[in-house]
Amino acid sequence: MIRQRTVSAVAHIESIEELSAINEADFIVPADATSMAARLPDDVVQGLLVKKVDPKYPKQAKKSKVQGTVIIRIAIGKDGHVSSVEAVSGPPELQEAVIEAVKQWVYKPYMLNGEPVEVDSTITSVFKIGR
């Protein structure tokens, strides 16, 4: 399993004032700054999907009639490839099948202000034995 990343930011605004002049140097990103990931809803991320591999129902889980919904958290790199995957919930017997499939997915890079950015989202996969 790939390590989970946590992205957070805190801001405290003491005052809001009109600028008399703009100093471009105030808007230069420091060289040691880390990239920011955008958290997007599932439906938006699904609209960016260009290559999808369906999870294979594990034979033993199917034989044991294990059904359920697996939810995983993913990070998509600036190049559109899945860079990390982590199971959040669901039957353990089904989680690895979803993880292995989603690792192969490819997305159209998400653009923010004309630049590709990393994206975090969740994927839901439902396993149900047919009747």
N, CA, C and O atoms as a GROMACS GRO file, in nm:
protein
  524
    1MET      N    1   0.083  -0.116   0.000
    1MET     CA    2   0.000   0.000   0.000
    1MET      C    3   0.089   0.124   0.000
    1MET      O    4   0.196   0.125   0.060
    2ILE      N    5   0.044   0.226  -0.066
    2ILE     CA    6   0.122   0.349  -0.080
    2ILE      C    7   0.086   0.444   0.034
    2ILE      O    8  -0.030   0.452   0.075
    3ARG      N    9   0.184   0.514   0.084
    3ARG     CA   10   0.169   0.606   0.197
    3ARG      C   11   0.068   0.717   0.166
    3ARG      O   12   0.066   0.772   0.056
    4GLN      N   13  -0.016   0.747   0.264
    4GLN     CA   14  -0.115   0.855   0.251
    4GLN      C   15  -0.047   0.989   0.269
    4GLN      O   16   0.043   1.004   0.352
    5ARG      N   17  -0.090   1.087   0.192
    5ARG     CA   18  -0.042   1.224   0.207
    5ARG      C   19  -0.152   1.308   0.268
    5ARG      O   20  -0.270   1.288   0.238
    6THR      N   21  -0.115   1.398   0.353
    6THR     CA   22  -0.212   1.490   0.411
    6THR      C   23  -0.177   1.630   0.367
    6THR      O   24  -0.063   1.675   0.378
    7VAL      N   25  -0.277   1.699   0.315
    7VAL     CA   26  -0.258   1.835   0.269
    7VAL      C   27  -0.347   1.924   0.355
    7VAL      O   28  -0.467   1.900   0.364
    8SER      N   29  -0.289   2.026   0.417
    8SER     CA   30  -0.370   2.118   0.496
    8SER      C   31  -0.306   2.256   0.494
    8SER      O   32  -0.186   2.271   0.471
    9ALA      N   33  -0.389   2.353   0.518
    9ALA     CA   34  -0.341   2.491   0.526
    9ALA      C   35  -0.429   2.566   0.625
    9ALA      O   36  -0.549   2.538   0.637
   10VAL      N   37  -0.370   2.659   0.694
   10VAL     CA   38  -0.444   2.743   0.788
   10VAL      C   39  -0.410   2.888   0.758
   10VAL      O   40  -0.293   2.921   0.737
   11ALA      N   41  -0.511   2.973   0.756
   11ALA     CA   42  -0.488   3.115   0.731
   11ALA      C   43  -0.561   3.196   0.837
   11ALA      O   44  -0.672   3.161   0.877
   12HIS      N   45  -0.500   3.302   0.880
   12HIS     CA   46  -0.561   3.393   0.976
   12HIS      C   47  -0.550   3.533   0.916
   12HIS      O   48  -0.441   3.583   0.893
   13ILE      N   49  -0.665   3.595   0.893
   13ILE     CA   50  -0.667   3.728   0.831
   13ILE      C   51  -0.693   3.830   0.941
   13ILE      O   52  -0.795   3.825   1.010
   14GLU      N   53  -0.601   3.923   0.956
   14GLU     CA   54  -0.617   4.026   1.058
   14GLU      C   55  -0.684   4.151   1.003
   14GLU      O   56  -0.758   4.219   1.074
   15SER      N   57  -0.658   4.182   0.876
   15SER     CA   58  -0.722   4.299   0.817
   15SER      C   59  -0.723   4.285   0.665
   15SER      O   60  -0.643   4.213   0.606
   16ILE      N   61  -0.816   4.354   0.605
   16ILE     CA   62  -0.825   4.360   0.459
   16ILE      C   63  -0.815   4.507   0.421
   16ILE      O   64  -0.893   4.590   0.466
   17GLU      N   65  -0.717   4.536   0.336
   17GLU     CA   66  -0.694   4.674   0.295
   17GLU      C   67  -0.677   4.681   0.144
   17GLU      O   68  -0.634   4.584   0.082
   18GLU      N   69  -0.711   4.793   0.087
   18GLU     CA   70  -0.691   4.815  -0.055
   18GLU      C   71  -0.543   4.841  -0.080
   18GLU      O   72  -0.478   4.915  -0.006
   19LEU      N   73  -0.489   4.779  -0.186
   19LEU     CA   74  -0.348   4.798  -0.219
   19LEU      C   75  -0.332   4.926  -0.300
   19LEU      O   76  -0.409   4.953  -0.392
   20SER      N   77  -0.231   5.004  -0.265
   20SER     CA   78  -0.204   5.125  -0.344
   20SER      C   79  -0.111   5.091  -0.461
   20SER      O   80  -0.112   5.159  -0.563
   21ALA      N   81  -0.031   4.985  -0.443
   21ALA     CA   82   0.059   4.940  -0.550
   21ALA      C   83   0.080   4.790  -0.533
   21ALA      O   84   0.072   4.736  -0.422
   22ILE      N   85   0.107   4.723  -0.643
   22ILE     CA   86   0.131   4.579  -0.638
   22ILE      C   87   0.279   4.553  -0.654
   22ILE      O   88   0.342   4.600  -0.749
   23ASN      N   89   0.335   4.480  -0.560
   23ASN     CA   90   0.475   4.440  -0.565
   23ASN      C   91   0.480   4.297  -0.618
   23ASN      O   92   0.446   4.203  -0.545
   24GLU      N   93   0.522   4.279  -0.742
   24GLU     CA   94   0.525   4.146  -0.804
   24GLU      C   95   0.607   4.046  -0.724
   24GLU      O   96   0.578   3.926  -0.727
   25ALA      N   97   0.707   4.092  -0.652
   25ALA     CA   98   0.792   4.002  -0.572
   25ALA      C   99   0.712   3.932  -0.463
   25ALA      O  100   0.750   3.823  -0.419
   26ASP      N  101   0.602   3.992  -0.418
   26ASP     CA  102   0.518   3.930  -0.315
   26ASP      C  103   0.445   3.806  -0.367
   26ASP      O  104   0.393   3.728  -0.288
   27PHE      N  105   0.441   3.789  -0.498
   27PHE     CA  106   0.366   3.678  -0.557
   27PHE      C  107   0.456   3.570  -0.616
   27PHE      O  108   0.407   3.480  -0.684
   28ILE      N  109   0.585   3.576  -0.591
   28ILE     CA  110   0.678   3.475  -0.640
   28ILE      C  111   0.677   3.358  -0.542
   28ILE      O  112   0.694   3.376  -0.422
   29VAL      N  113   0.658   3.239  -0.596
   29VAL     CA  114   0.655   3.118  -0.512
   29VAL      C  115   0.798   3.080  -0.476
   29VAL      O  116   0.883   3.070  -0.564
   30PRO      N  117   0.826   3.060  -0.347
   30PRO     CA  118   0.961   3.021  -0.306
   30PRO      C  119   1.004   2.890  -0.372
   30PRO      O  120   0.921   2.802  -0.396
   31ALA      N  121   1.132   2.876  -0.401
   31ALA     CA  122   1.184   2.757  -0.467
   31ALA      C  123   1.162   2.630  -0.385
   31ALA      O  124   1.149   2.522  -0.442
   32ASP      N  125   1.156   2.642  -0.252
   32ASP     CA  126   1.140   2.524  -0.168
   32ASP      C  127   0.993   2.494  -0.135
   32ASP      O  128   0.965   2.406  -0.052
   33ALA      N  129   0.899   2.565  -0.197
   33ALA     CA  130   0.757   2.542  -0.171
   33ALA      C  131   0.715   2.408  -0.229
   33ALA      O  132   0.764   2.366  -0.335
   34THR      N  133   0.625   2.341  -0.161
   34THR     CA  134   0.573   2.214  -0.212
   34THR      C  135   0.449   2.242  -0.294
   34THR      O  136   0.382   2.344  -0.277
   35SER      N  137   0.419   2.150  -0.385
   35SER     CA  138   0.303   2.170  -0.472
   35SER      C  139   0.174   2.146  -0.394
   35SER      O  140   0.171   2.072  -0.296
   36MET      N  141   0.070   2.210  -0.440
   36MET     CA  142  -0.059   2.198  -0.375
   36MET      C  143  -0.147   2.103  -0.454
   36MET      O  144  -0.149   2.108  -0.577
   37ALA      N  145  -0.218   2.017  -0.385
   37ALA     CA  146  -0.310   1.926  -0.451
   37ALA      C  147  -0.452   1.981  -0.438
   37ALA      O  148  -0.488   2.037  -0.335
   38ALA      N  149  -0.530   1.965  -0.542
   38ALA     CA  150  -0.670   2.005  -0.538
   38ALA      C  151  -0.754   1.883  -0.504
   38ALA      O  152  -0.734   1.776  -0.562
   39ARG      N  153  -0.847   1.897  -0.411
   39ARG     CA  154  -0.939   1.788  -0.379
   39ARG      C  155  -1.062   1.808  -0.465
   39ARG      O  156  -1.128   1.911  -0.457
   40LEU      N  157  -1.091   1.708  -0.548
   40LEU     CA  158  -1.204   1.718  -0.640
   40LEU      C  159  -1.308   1.611  -0.610
   40LEU      O  160  -1.273   1.501  -0.566
   41PRO      N  161  -1.436   1.642  -0.633
   41PRO     CA  162  -1.540   1.542  -0.615
   41PRO      C  163  -1.524   1.428  -0.716
   41PRO      O  164  -1.465   1.444  -0.822
   42ASP      N  165  -1.578   1.312  -0.678
   42ASP     CA  166  -1.567   1.192  -0.763
   42ASP      C  167  -1.615   1.216  -0.906
   42ASP      O  168  -1.549   1.174  -1.001
   43ASP      N  169  -1.729   1.284  -0.922
   43ASP     CA  170  -1.784   1.301  -1.056
   43ASP      C  171  -1.696   1.387  -1.145
   43ASP      O  172  -1.689   1.364  -1.266
   44VAL      N  173  -1.629   1.485  -1.088
   44VAL     CA  174  -1.537   1.569  -1.166
   44VAL      C  175  -1.416   1.487  -1.210
   44VAL      O  176  -1.375   1.493  -1.326
   45VAL      N  177  -1.361   1.409  -1.118
   45VAL     CA  178  -1.244   1.326  -1.148
   45VAL      C  179  -1.280   1.222  -1.253
   45VAL      O  180  -1.201   1.195  -1.343
   46GLN      N  181  -1.399   1.163  -1.243
   46GLN     CA  182  -1.441   1.062  -1.341
   46GLN      C  183  -1.451   1.122  -1.481
   46GLN      O  184  -1.429   1.053  -1.580
   47GLY      N  185  -1.484   1.250  -1.490
   47GLY     CA  186  -1.490   1.317  -1.620
   47GLY      C  187  -1.354   1.336  -1.684
   47GLY      O  188  -1.345   1.362  -1.804
   48LEU      N  189  -1.247   1.323  -1.605
   48LEU     CA  190  -1.110   1.336  -1.656
   48LEU      C  191  -1.048   1.202  -1.695
   48LEU      O  192  -0.939   1.198  -1.751
   49LEU      N  193  -1.118   1.093  -1.663
   49LEU     CA  194  -1.064   0.958  -1.685
   49LEU      C  195  -1.052   0.925  -1.833
   49LEU      O  196  -1.149   0.936  -1.908
   50VAL      N  197  -0.931   0.885  -1.875
   50VAL     CA  198  -0.909   0.848  -2.016
   50VAL      C  199  -0.874   0.701  -2.032
   50VAL      O  200  -0.887   0.647  -2.142
   51LYS      N  201  -0.830   0.634  -1.924
   51LYS     CA  202  -0.802   0.490  -1.930
   51LYS      C  203  -0.849   0.428  -1.800
   51LYS      O  204  -0.804   0.467  -1.692
   52LYS      N  205  -0.940   0.330  -1.811
   52LYS     CA  206  -0.994   0.264  -1.693
   52LYS      C  207  -0.977   0.113  -1.705
   52LYS      O  208  -1.008   0.054  -1.808
   53VAL      N  209  -0.928   0.053  -1.598
   53VAL     CA  210  -0.918  -0.093  -1.588
   53VAL      C  211  -1.015  -0.134  -1.478
   53VAL      O  212  -1.002  -0.089  -1.364
   54ASP      N  213  -1.111  -0.220  -1.510
   54ASP     CA  214  -1.209  -0.263  -1.410
   54ASP      C  215  -1.145  -0.361  -1.311
   54ASP      O  216  -1.063  -0.444  -1.349
   55PRO      N  217  -1.184  -0.349  -1.182
   55PRO     CA  218  -1.134  -0.445  -1.083
   55PRO      C  219  -1.187  -0.584  -1.114
   55PRO      O  220  -1.301  -0.600  -1.158
   56LYS      N  221  -1.105  -0.685  -1.090
   56LYS     CA  222  -1.147  -0.824  -1.109
   56LYS      C  223  -1.197  -0.877  -0.975
   56LYS      O  224  -1.129  -0.866  -0.873
   57TYR      N  225  -1.316  -0.936  -0.976
   57TYR     CA  226  -1.372  -0.993  -0.854
   57TYR      C  227  -1.282  -1.108  -0.810
   57TYR      O  228  -1.269  -1.205  -0.883
   58PRO      N  229  -1.219  -1.100  -0.694
   58PRO     CA  230  -1.131  -1.208  -0.649
   58PRO      C  231  -1.209  -1.340  -0.639
   58PRO      O  232  -1.318  -1.344  -0.582
   59LYS      N  233  -1.152  -1.446  -0.695
   59LYS     CA  234  -1.221  -1.576  -0.699
   59LYS      C  235  -1.262  -1.624  -0.561
   59LYS      O  236  -1.375  -1.670  -0.542
   60GLN      N  237  -1.172  -1.614  -0.464
   60GLN     CA  238  -1.203  -1.662  -0.329
   60GLN      C  239  -1.314  -1.578  -0.266
   60GLN      O  240  -1.400  -1.632  -0.196
   61ALA      N  241  -1.313  -1.449  -0.289
   61ALA     CA  242  -1.418  -1.362  -0.234
   61ALA      C  243  -1.553  -1.394  -0.297
   61ALA      O  244  -1.656  -1.394  -0.230
   62LYS      N  245  -1.551  -1.420  -0.427
   62LYS     CA  246  -1.674  -1.455  -0.496
   62LYS      C  247  -1.726  -1.589  -0.446
   62LYS      O  248  -1.845  -1.606  -0.421
   63LYS      N  249  -1.634  -1.685  -0.432
   63LYS     CA  250  -1.670  -1.818  -0.382
   63LYS      C  251  -1.728  -1.809  -0.241
   63LYS      O  252  -1.822  -1.882  -0.207
   64SER      N  253  -1.674  -1.721  -0.160
   64SER     CA  254  -1.721  -1.701  -0.023
   64SER      C  255  -1.840  -1.605  -0.015
   64SER      O  256  -1.889  -1.575   0.094
   65LYS      N  257  -1.886  -1.557  -0.132
   65LYS     CA  258  -1.999  -1.465  -0.143
   65LYS      C  259  -1.977  -1.334  -0.068
   65LYS      O  260  -2.069  -1.278  -0.008
   66VAL      N  261  -1.854  -1.286  -0.073
   66VAL     CA  262  -1.822  -1.156  -0.014
   66VAL      C  263  -1.864  -1.048  -0.113
   66VAL      O  264  -1.821  -1.047  -0.228
   67GLN      N  265  -1.950  -0.957  -0.066
   67GLN     CA  266  -1.996  -0.846  -0.148
   67GLN      C  267  -1.973  -0.717  -0.070
   67GLN      O  268  -1.947  -0.721   0.050
   68GLY      N  269  -1.983  -0.605  -0.137
   68GLY     CA  270  -1.974  -0.479  -0.066
   68GLY      C  271  -1.916  -0.367  -0.150
   68GLY      O  272  -1.883  -0.384  -0.267
   69THR      N  273  -1.905  -0.254  -0.084
   69THR     CA  274  -1.854  -0.133  -0.148
   69THR      C  275  -1.716  -0.103  -0.093
   69THR      O  276  -1.695  -0.099   0.028
   70VAL      N  277  -1.622  -0.081  -0.184
   70VAL     CA  278  -1.485  -0.045  -0.147
   70VAL      C  279  -1.465   0.102  -0.181
   70VAL      O  280  -1.493   0.146  -0.293
   71ILE      N  281  -1.415   0.177  -0.084
   71ILE     CA  282  -1.383   0.318  -0.108
   71ILE      C  283  -1.233   0.334  -0.090
   71ILE      O  284  -1.175   0.292   0.010
   72ILE      N  285  -1.170   0.396  -0.190
   72ILE     CA  286  -1.026   0.421  -0.183
   72ILE      C  287  -1.000   0.569  -0.206
   72ILE      O  288  -1.078   0.638  -0.273
   73ARG      N  289  -0.890   0.616  -0.152
   73ARG     CA  290  -0.845   0.754  -0.171
   73ARG      C  291  -0.730   0.748  -0.272
   73ARG      O  292  -0.640   0.665  -0.261
   74ILE      N  293  -0.734   0.838  -0.369
   74ILE     CA  294  -0.627   0.840  -0.470
   74ILE      C  295  -0.567   0.979  -0.482
   74ILE      O  296  -0.630   1.080  -0.450
   75ALA      N  297  -0.444   0.980  -0.528
   75ALA     CA  298  -0.378   1.104  -0.568
   75ALA      C  299  -0.340   1.086  -0.715
   75ALA      O  300  -0.286   0.983  -0.754
   76ILE      N  301  -0.369   1.187  -0.794
   76ILE     CA  302  -0.338   1.185  -0.936
   76ILE      C  303  -0.230   1.290  -0.959
   76ILE      O  304  -0.247   1.407  -0.924
   77GLY      N  305  -0.119   1.248  -1.018
   77GLY     CA  306  -0.008   1.339  -1.043
   77GLY      C  307  -0.037   1.439  -1.153
   77GLY      O  308  -0.138   1.429  -1.222
   78LYS      N  309   0.052   1.535  -1.168
   78LYS     CA  310   0.038   1.638  -1.270
   78LYS      C  311   0.034   1.579  -1.411
   78LYS      O  312  -0.019   1.641  -1.503
   79ASP      N  313   0.090   1.457  -1.427
   79ASP     CA  314   0.092   1.392  -1.558
   79ASP      C  315  -0.033   1.309  -1.584
   79ASP      O  316  -0.047   1.250  -1.691
   80GLY      N  317  -0.126   1.303  -1.487
   80GLY     CA  318  -0.250   1.227  -1.505
   80GLY      C  319  -0.244   1.083  -1.458
   80GLY      O  320  -0.345   1.013  -1.462
   81HIS      N  321  -0.127   1.037  -1.412
   81HIS     CA  322  -0.114   0.900  -1.363
   81HIS      C  323  -0.141   0.896  -1.212
   81HIS      O  324  -0.109   0.990  -1.140
   82VAL      N  325  -0.199   0.786  -1.167
   82VAL     CA  326  -0.228   0.769  -1.025
   82VAL      C  327  -0.095   0.754  -0.951
   82VAL      O  328  -0.015   0.666  -0.982
   83SER      N  329  -0.073   0.842  -0.854
   83SER     CA  330   0.055   0.841  -0.782
   83SER      C  331   0.046   0.775  -0.645
   83SER      O  332   0.147   0.732  -0.590
   84SER      N  333  -0.074   0.767  -0.588
   84SER     CA  334  -0.090   0.694  -0.462
   84SER      C  335  -0.234   0.645  -0.450
   84SER      O  336  -0.328   0.706  -0.500
   85VAL      N  337  -0.248   0.533  -0.381
   85VAL     CA  338  -0.377   0.469  -0.362
   85VAL      C  339  -0.382   0.416  -0.220
   85VAL      O  340  -0.285   0.355  -0.173
   86GLU      N  341  -0.493   0.438  -0.151
   86GLU     CA  342  -0.508   0.388  -0.015
   86GLU      C  343  -0.653   0.346   0.007
   86GLU      O  344  -0.745   0.421  -0.024
   87ALA      N  345  -0.672   0.226   0.061
   87ALA     CA  346  -0.807   0.181   0.095
   87ALA      C  347  -0.858   0.258   0.215
   87ALA      O  348  -0.786   0.277   0.314
   88VAL      N  349  -0.983   0.303   0.207
   88VAL     CA  350  -1.047   0.376   0.316
   88VAL      C  351  -1.144   0.284   0.389
   88VAL      O  352  -1.147   0.282   0.512
   89SER      N  353  -1.224   0.209   0.312
   89SER     CA  354  -1.321   0.119   0.374
   89SER      C  355  -1.362   0.012   0.274
   89SER      O  356  -1.332   0.019   0.155
   90GLY      N  357  -1.432  -0.086   0.326
   90GLY     CA  358  -1.482  -0.195   0.244
   90GLY      C  359  -1.425  -0.328   0.288
   90GLY      O  360  -1.330  -0.333   0.365
   91PRO      N  361  -1.483  -0.436   0.238
   91PRO     CA  362  -1.434  -0.569   0.275
   91PRO      C  363  -1.286  -0.585   0.237
   91PRO      O  364  -1.250  -0.562   0.122
   92PRO      N  365  -1.203  -0.624   0.332
   92PRO     CA  366  -1.059  -0.640   0.304
   92PRO      C  367  -1.032  -0.735   0.186
   92PRO      O  368  -0.934  -0.717   0.114
   93GLU      N  369  -1.117  -0.835   0.168
   93GLU     CA  370  -1.097  -0.932   0.060
   93GLU      C  371  -1.113  -0.869  -0.079
   93GLU      O  372  -1.069  -0.926  -0.178
   94LEU      N  373  -1.176  -0.751  -0.085
   94LEU     CA  374  -1.202  -0.685  -0.213
   94LEU      C  375  -1.113  -0.563  -0.238
   94LEU      O  376  -1.100  -0.517  -0.352
   95GLN      N  377  -1.053  -0.510  -0.133
   95GLN     CA  378  -0.978  -0.386  -0.145
   95GLN      C  379  -0.861  -0.395  -0.242
   95GLN      O  380  -0.842  -0.305  -0.324
   96GLU      N  381  -0.782  -0.501  -0.235
   96GLU     CA  382  -0.663  -0.512  -0.320
   96GLU      C  383  -0.699  -0.516  -0.468
   96GLU      O  384  -0.625  -0.464  -0.552
   97ALA      N  385  -0.814  -0.578  -0.502
   97ALA     CA  386  -0.857  -0.582  -0.642
   97ALA      C  387  -0.882  -0.441  -0.697
   97ALA      O  388  -0.846  -0.410  -0.810
   98VAL      N  389  -0.944  -0.356  -0.615
   98VAL     CA  390  -0.970  -0.218  -0.657
   98VAL      C  391  -0.838  -0.141  -0.667
   98VAL      O  392  -0.815  -0.069  -0.764
   99ILE      N  393  -0.753  -0.156  -0.567
   99ILE     CA  394  -0.625  -0.086  -0.567
   99ILE      C  395  -0.543  -0.121  -0.691
   99ILE      O  396  -0.490  -0.033  -0.758
  100GLU      N  397  -0.534  -0.249  -0.723
  100GLU     CA  398  -0.454  -0.292  -0.839
  100GLU      C  399  -0.512  -0.239  -0.970
  100GLU      O  400  -0.436  -0.204  -1.060
  101ALA      N  401  -0.643  -0.232  -0.981
  101ALA     CA  402  -0.705  -0.180  -1.103
  101ALA      C  403  -0.682  -0.030  -1.116
  101ALA      O  404  -0.643   0.020  -1.222
  102VAL      N  405  -0.707   0.043  -1.007
  102VAL     CA  406  -0.698   0.190  -1.011
  102VAL      C  407  -0.555   0.238  -1.034
  102VAL      O  408  -0.536   0.344  -1.092
  103LYS      N  409  -0.456   0.162  -0.991
  103LYS     CA  410  -0.316   0.200  -1.016
  103LYS      C  411  -0.288   0.212  -1.166
  103LYS      O  412  -0.194   0.279  -1.206
  104GLN      N  413  -0.370   0.147  -1.248
  104GLN     CA  414  -0.350   0.147  -1.393
  104GLN      C  415  -0.431   0.257  -1.464
  104GLN      O  416  -0.415   0.278  -1.584
  105TRP      N  417  -0.515   0.327  -1.391
  105TRP     CA  418  -0.597   0.431  -1.451
  105TRP      C  419  -0.512   0.551  -1.491
  105TRP      O  420  -0.410   0.580  -1.428
  106VAL      N  421  -0.556   0.619  -1.595
  106VAL     CA  422  -0.488   0.740  -1.642
  106VAL      C  423  -0.594   0.848  -1.662
  106VAL      O  424  -0.702   0.822  -1.715
  107TYR      N  425  -0.561   0.967  -1.620
  107TYR     CA  426  -0.652   1.079  -1.627
  107TYR      C  427  -0.594   1.190  -1.714
  107TYR      O  428  -0.472   1.200  -1.732
  108LYS      N  429  -0.682   1.271  -1.768
  108LYS     CA  430  -0.640   1.395  -1.833
  108LYS      C  431  -0.593   1.486  -1.718
  108LYS      O  432  -0.666   1.501  -1.620
  109PRO      N  433  -0.476   1.547  -1.727
  109PRO     CA  434  -0.428   1.632  -1.617
  109PRO      C  435  -0.529   1.743  -1.585
  109PRO      O  436  -0.589   1.802  -1.675
  110TYR      N  437  -0.546   1.769  -1.456
  110TYR     CA  438  -0.635   1.875  -1.412
  110TYR      C  439  -0.558   2.006  -1.414
  110TYR      O  440  -0.448   2.016  -1.359
  111MET      N  441  -0.615   2.106  -1.479
  111MET     CA  442  -0.546   2.234  -1.496
  111MET      C  443  -0.605   2.338  -1.400
  111MET      O  444  -0.727   2.350  -1.387
  112LEU      N  445  -0.518   2.412  -1.336
  112LEU     CA  446  -0.557   2.522  -1.248
  112LEU      C  447  -0.471   2.641  -1.286
  112LEU      O  448  -0.348   2.636  -1.276
  113ASN      N  449  -0.534   2.748  -1.328
  113ASN     CA  450  -0.462   2.867  -1.376
  113ASN      C  451  -0.364   2.833  -1.488
  113ASN      O  452  -0.255   2.889  -1.494
  114GLY      N  453  -0.404   2.741  -1.575
  114GLY     CA  454  -0.322   2.706  -1.690
  114GLY      C  455  -0.208   2.610  -1.660
  114GLY      O  456  -0.130   2.578  -1.750
  115GLU      N  457  -0.196   2.562  -1.536
  115GLU     CA  458  -0.089   2.470  -1.497
  115GLU      C  459  -0.148   2.340  -1.445
  115GLU      O  460  -0.249   2.343  -1.375
  116PRO      N  461  -0.087   2.225  -1.478
  116PRO     CA  462  -0.136   2.099  -1.422
  116PRO      C  463  -0.106   2.092  -1.272
  116PRO      O  464   0.000   2.134  -1.228
  117VAL      N  465  -0.202   2.040  -1.195
  117VAL     CA  466  -0.184   2.025  -1.051
  117VAL      C  467  -0.218   1.883  -1.009
  117VAL      O  468  -0.291   1.812  -1.077
  118GLU      N  469  -0.164   1.843  -0.894
  118GLU     CA  470  -0.200   1.714  -0.836
  118GLU      C  471  -0.344   1.722  -0.787
  118GLU      O  472  -0.391   1.827  -0.744
  119VAL      N  473  -0.412   1.608  -0.793
  119VAL     CA  474  -0.552   1.602  -0.754
  119VAL      C  475  -0.572   1.486  -0.657
  119VAL      O  476  -0.518   1.378  -0.678
  120ASP      N  477  -0.649   1.509  -0.551
  120ASP     CA  478  -0.688   1.405  -0.458
  120ASP      C  479  -0.837   1.382  -0.472
  120ASP      O  480  -0.913   1.477  -0.491
  121SER      N  481  -0.880   1.256  -0.462
  121SER     CA  482  -1.022   1.226  -0.469
  121SER      C  483  -1.046   1.088  -0.409
  121SER      O  484  -0.953   1.025  -0.358
  122THR      N  485  -1.169   1.042  -0.415
  122THR     CA  486  -1.202   0.907  -0.372
  122THR      C  487  -1.270   0.833  -0.487
  122THR      O  488  -1.334   0.893  -0.573
  123ILE      N  489  -1.253   0.703  -0.485
  123ILE     CA  490  -1.315   0.615  -0.584
  123ILE      C  491  -1.401   0.515  -0.508
  123ILE      O  492  -1.359   0.462  -0.406
  124THR      N  493  -1.521   0.489  -0.558
  124THR     CA  494  -1.610   0.391  -0.497
  124THR      C  495  -1.631   0.279  -0.597
  124THR      O  496  -1.664   0.304  -0.713
  125SER      N  497  -1.612   0.157  -0.550
  125SER     CA  498  -1.632   0.039  -0.637
  125SER      C  499  -1.724  -0.059  -0.564
  125SER      O  500  -1.699  -0.096  -0.450
  126VAL      N  501  -1.830  -0.101  -0.633
  126VAL     CA  502  -1.929  -0.190  -0.572
  126VAL      C  503  -1.912  -0.330  -0.630
  126VAL      O  504  -1.910  -0.349  -0.752
  127PHE      N  505  -1.901  -0.427  -0.542
  127PHE     CA  506  -1.892  -0.568  -0.582
  127PHE      C  507  -2.024  -0.634  -0.540
  127PHE      O  508  -2.062  -0.630  -0.423
  128LYS      N  509  -2.092  -0.694  -0.638
  128LYS     CA  510  -2.220  -0.761  -0.611
  128LYS      C  511  -2.224  -0.888  -0.692
  128LYS      O  512  -2.199  -0.887  -0.813
  129ILE      N  513  -2.254  -0.996  -0.627
  129ILE     CA  514  -2.262  -1.125  -0.697
  129ILE      C  515  -2.396  -1.130  -0.768
  129ILE      O  516  -2.501  -1.109  -0.708
  130GLY      N  517  -2.391  -1.159  -0.899
  130GLY     CA  518  -2.513  -1.166  -0.982
  130GLY      C  519  -2.601  -1.283  -0.939
  130GLY      O  520  -2.555  -1.380  -0.880
  131ARG      N  521  -2.729  -1.270  -0.971
  131ARG     CA  522  -2.824  -1.376  -0.931
  131ARG      C  523  -2.851  -1.469  -1.044
  131ARG      O  524  -2.929  -1.563  -1.029
   0.00000   0.00000   0.00000
